[in-house]
Amino acid sequence: MTTTNKPIMKISVGGCHAAIWQNIGQYGRYYTVSFDRTYKNGDDYKSTQRLGFDDLLNAAKVMDAAHSKIMELRADDQQIITDTEAA
C-alpha cells in the first residue's frame, strides 16, 4: 500500500478539519479521511480528536463534505476504468 505525503484535499468548518488521502492498494485507489479540531490554549493552538457539544454540527458538515468529495473521486475513478476497458 502506498500513501501520498500530502492530502489531496482539506476541508474546514469552524475549528473542525478533515484531510482526504488517496491511497493505492491491491484493488486500486481508495480514500481515507483524517479528522481533527483545533483550539486555542492561552497563546498556543492545539489539536485534538475530541469534540464538545458545540463542535458536533461543524464536524458533521466537514464529514458530509468529505463524503461528497470522495463520492466524486470514486465516480471519476470508475469512469477512468470504464474508458480504459472500452479502449
PAZAPA-4460 file (N, C-alpha, C; in steps of 0.05 Angstrom, whole numbers, plus 32768, in hexadecimal, padded with zeros to 4 digits):
% residues 87
    n_x    n_y    n_z   ca_x   ca_y   ca_z    c_x    c_y    c_z   seq   type   mol
   8011   7FE9   8000   8000   8000   8000   8012   8019   8000     1      M     A
   800B   802C   7FEF   801A   8045   7FED   8008   805C   7FF5     2      T     A
   8012   806E   8005   8003   8085   800E   8012   809E   8005     3      T     A
   8004   80B2   7FFA   8012   80CA   7FF2   801A   80DA   800B     4      T     A
   802D   80EC   8008   8037   80FB   801E   8025   8111   8027     5      N     A
   8014   811A   8014   8002   8130   801A   7FE5   8128   8014     6      K     A
   7FD2   8132   8023   7FB6   812D   801C   7FAF   8139   8002     7      P     A
   7F9C   812D   7FF4   7F93   8138   7FDA   7F80   814F   7FDE     8      I     A
   7F74   8151   7FF6   7F62   8167   7FFB   7F5F   816A   8019     9      M     A
   7F5C   8183   8022   7F56   818A   803E   7F3C   8199   803F    10      K     A
   7F2C   8192   8053   7F12   819F   8057   7F10   81A9   8073    11      I     A
   7F07   81C2   8077   7F05   81CD   8092   7EEB   81DC   8096    12      S     A
   7EDF   81D8   80AD   7EC8   81E7   80B5   7ECC   81EE   80D3    13      V     A
   7ECD   8208   80D9   7ED3   820F   80F4   7EEF   8204   80FB    14      G     A
   7EF2   81F8   8112   7F0B   81EC   811A   7F0E   81CF   8112    15      G     A
   7EFB   81C4   8104   7EFB   81A8   80FC   7F08   81A5   80E0    16      C     A
   7F19   8191   80DD   7F28   818E   80C5   7F29   8171   80BC    17      H     A
   7F26   816C   80A3   7F2A   8151   8097   7F3E   8153   8081    18      A     A
   7F4E   813E   807E   7F61   813C   8068   7F5A   8122   8059    19      A     A
   7F57   8123   803F   7F52   810C   802F   7F6C   8102   8023    20      I     A
   7F71   80E8   8027   7F8A   80DC   801E   7F83   80C7   8008    21      W     A
   7F93   80C7   7FF3   7F90   80B3   7FDE   7FA5   809E   7FE2    22      Q     A
   7F9C   8085   7FE1   7FAE   806E   7FE5   7FAB   805B   7FCE    23      N     A
   7FC0   804C   7FC9   7FBF   8037   7FB4   7FC3   801C   7FC2    24      I     A
   7FB0   800A   7FBE   7FB2   7FF0   7FCA   7FB0   7FDA   7FB5    25      G     A
   7FAD   7FC2   7FBE   7FAC   7FAB   7FAC   7F96   7FAD   7F97    26      Q     A
   7F80   7FBA   7F9E   7F69   7FBC   7F8C   7F65   7FD8   7F81    27      Y     A
   7F7A   7FE8   7F81   7F79   8002   7F76   7F78   8019   7F8A    28      G     A
   7F6E   802F   7F82   7F6D   8047   7F94   7F57   8044   7FA9    29      R     A
   7F5D   804F   7FC0   7F49   8053   7FD4   7F50   806B   7FE4    30      Y     A
   7F3D   8075   7FF3   7F40   808F   8001   7F3B   808C   801F    31      Y     A
   7F4A   809A   802F   7F46   809B   804B   7F45   80B8   8054    32      T     A
   7F3A   80BC   806C   7F37   80D7   8077   7F43   80D8   8093    33      V     A
   7F53   80EC   8098   7F5C   80F2   80B3   7F4D   810B   80BC    34      S     A
   7F48   810C   80D6   7F38   8122   80E2   7F45   812D   80FB    35      F     A
   7F43   8147   80FE   7F4B   8153   8118   7F3C   816D   811C    36      D     A
   7F3E   8176   8135   7F32   8190   813C   7F48   81A0   8149    37      R     A
   7F4B   81BA   8141   7F5F   81CB   814E   7F51   81DD   8162    38      T     A
   7F60   81E4   8176   7F56   81F7   818A   7F6E   8206   8195    39      Y     A
   7F68   821C   81A2   7F7D   822E   81AD   7F7F   8229   81CB    40      K     A
   7F97   8225   81D4   7F9D   8221   81F1   7FB1   8237   81F8    41      N     A
   7FA8   824C   8203   7FB9   8263   8208   7FC1   8270   81EE    42      G     A
   7FDB   8271   81E9   7FE5   827C   81CF   7FEA   8267   81BA    43      D     A
   7FE8   824E   81C2   7FEE   8237   81B1   7FD5   822A   81A5    44      D     A
   7FD8   8221   818C   7FC3   8211   817F   7FCA   81F4   8183    45      Y     A
   7FB6   81E5   818A   7FB9   81C8   818E   7FA5   81B9   817D    46      K     A
   7FA9   819F   817A   7F98   818E   816A   7F8E   8176   817A    47      S     A
   7F76   816F   8175   7F6A   8158   8183   7F57   8149   8170    48      T     A
   7F50   8131   8177   7F3C   8122   8169   7F22   8121   817A    49      Q     A
   7F22   812D   8191   7F0A   812D   81A2   7EF8   8145   819A    50      R     A
   7EDE   8141   819D   7ECB   8155   8195   7EB9   815C   81AD    51      L     A
   7EB4   8175   81B0   7EA0   817E   81C3   7E85   8181   81B4    52      G     A
   7E70   8186   81C4   7E56   8189   81B9   7E55   819E   81A2    53      F     A
   7E62   81B5   81A7   7E62   81CB   8193   7E71   81C4   817A    54      D     A
   7E81   81AF   817A   7E91   81A7   8162   7E82   8194   8150    55      D     A
   7E6D   8187   815A   7E61   8171   814C   7E56   8179   8130    56      L     A
   7E49   818F   812E   7E3D   8197   8114   7E53   819D   8100    57      L     A
   7E68   81AB   8109   7E7F   81B1   80F7   7E8C   8197   80EE    58      N     A
   7E90   8185   8100   7E9C   816B   80F9   7E8B   815C   80E5    59      A     A
   7E70   815C   80E9   7E5E   814F   80D6   7E60   815C   80BA    60      A     A
   7E62   8176   80B9   7E64   8184   809F   7E7E   817D   8091    61      K     A
   7E94   817B   80A1   7EAE   8174   8095   7EAD   8157   808A    62      V     A
   7EA2   8145   809A   7EA0   8129   8092   7E8E   8125   8079    63      M     A
   7E78   8134   8079   7E66   8133   8062   7E74   813D   8048    64      D     A
   7E83   8153   804B   7E92   815D   8034   7EA7   8149   802B    65      A     A
   7EB5   813C   803E   7EC9   8128   8037   7EBC   8111   8029    66      A     A
   7EA5   8108   8033   7E97   80F2   8026   7E8F   80F9   800A    67      H     A
   7E84   8110   8005   7E7C   8119   7FEB   7E94   811A   7FD8    68      S     A
   7EAB   8124   7FE1   7EC2   8126   7FD0   7ECD   810A   7FC9    69      K     A
   7ECD   80F8   7FDC   7ED6   80DD   7FD7   7EC3   80CF   7FC3    70      I     A
   7EAA   80D4   7FC5   7E97   80C9   7FB2   7E9D   80D3   7F95    71      M     A
   7EA4   80EC   7F93   7EAC   80F7   7F79   7EC6   80EA   7F6F    72      E     A
   7ED9   80E7   7F80   7EF3   80DB   7F79   7EEF   80BE   7F70    73      L     A
   7EDE   80AF   7F7F   7ED9   8093   7F78   7ECB   8091   7F5D    74      R     A
   7EB9   80A3   7F58   7EAB   80A4   7F3E   7EBF   80A9   7F27    75      A     A
   7ED1   80BC   7F2C   7EE6   80C2   7F18   7EF8   80A9   7F14    76      D     A
   7EFF   809C   7F2A   7F10   8084   7F27   7F01   806F   7F17    77      D     A
   7EE8   806B   7F1C   7ED8   8057   7F0D   7ED6   805E   7EF0    78      Q     A
   7ED3   8078   7EEA   7ED2   8081   7ECE   7EEC   807B   7EC0    79      Q     A
   7F03   807F   7ECD   7F1D   8079   7EC1   7F1E   805B   7EBB    80      I     A
   7F15   804A   7ECD   7F16   802D   7EC9   7F04   8026   7EB1    81      I     A
   7EEC   8032   7EB0   7ED9   802C   7E9A   7EE5   8035   7E7F    82      T     A
   7EF1   804D   7E7F   7EFD   8057   7E66   7F14   8045   7E5D    83      D     A
   7F24   803C   7E70   7F3B   802B   7E6A   7F32   8010   7E5F    84      T     A
   7F1D   8005   7E6A   7F12   7FEB   7E61   7F06   7FEE   7E45    85      E     A
   7EFB   8005   7E3F   7EEE   8009   7E25   7F03   800D   7E0F    86      A     A
   7F1A   8016   7E16   7F2F   801C   7E02   7F3C   8004   7DF6    87      A     A
***
